[in-house]
Amino acid sequence: SLIESLKSEIQDSTSTEDIENESENILVSMETGRVGNHGTLANISKAAVGVPESVPAWKRNVCRMVLVIVTMIVAIIFFDYFAYFNSFIGALSSTSLCFILPPLFHIQLMRTSGHINWAILAKNLLIILFAFIGGAVTLIVVIRELITKMS
């Protein structure tokens, strides 16, 4: 069967020494905080933030304060309409995080590996289409309800 042939291919392609070496590398990286050739976890998280060290601390702190103040103002404005505001944010961000981005990443991985399976591509595109339709419907309903409640 297909599963048995995949198991035999995996067993043939990887020796027990390879598996033991990889598990040792993982344990060492967990103990030292080093991840491959990228350096420490702290360096990776600094690079992920995207704020260079050359930016003075006071500018970073002002940016943080502005974000907190804007969030506070939005919370004050939408105090009575928190459920609608939460649904609005969910329709925009949760839909893309859960249903749109993973299929897009999978499509990109399939393209770069050269293994394009048209059935999986069609499935990913259907998931993306479903997410766009669901997000749009939710967004329209929330906006209509919010307008109705505010007027």
Residue pairs with C-beta under 8 A, 6 or more apart in sequence:
28 34
29 35
29 36
32 40
33 40
33 41
33 42
34 40
34 41
35 41
35 44
38 44
46 53
51 60
74 85
75 82
78 84
78 85
81 146
81 149
81 150
84 142
84 145
84 146
84 149
85 146
87 138
87 142
88 139
88 142
88 143
88 146
90 138
91 135
91 138
91 139
91 142
92 135
92 139
95 131
95 132
95 134
95 135
95 138
96 131
96 135
98 131
99 127
99 128
99 130
99 131
99 134
99 135
100 128
100 131
100 132
103 123
103 124
103 125
103 127
103 128
104 124
104 128
106 120
106 124
107 121
107 124
110 116
110 117
110 120
110 121
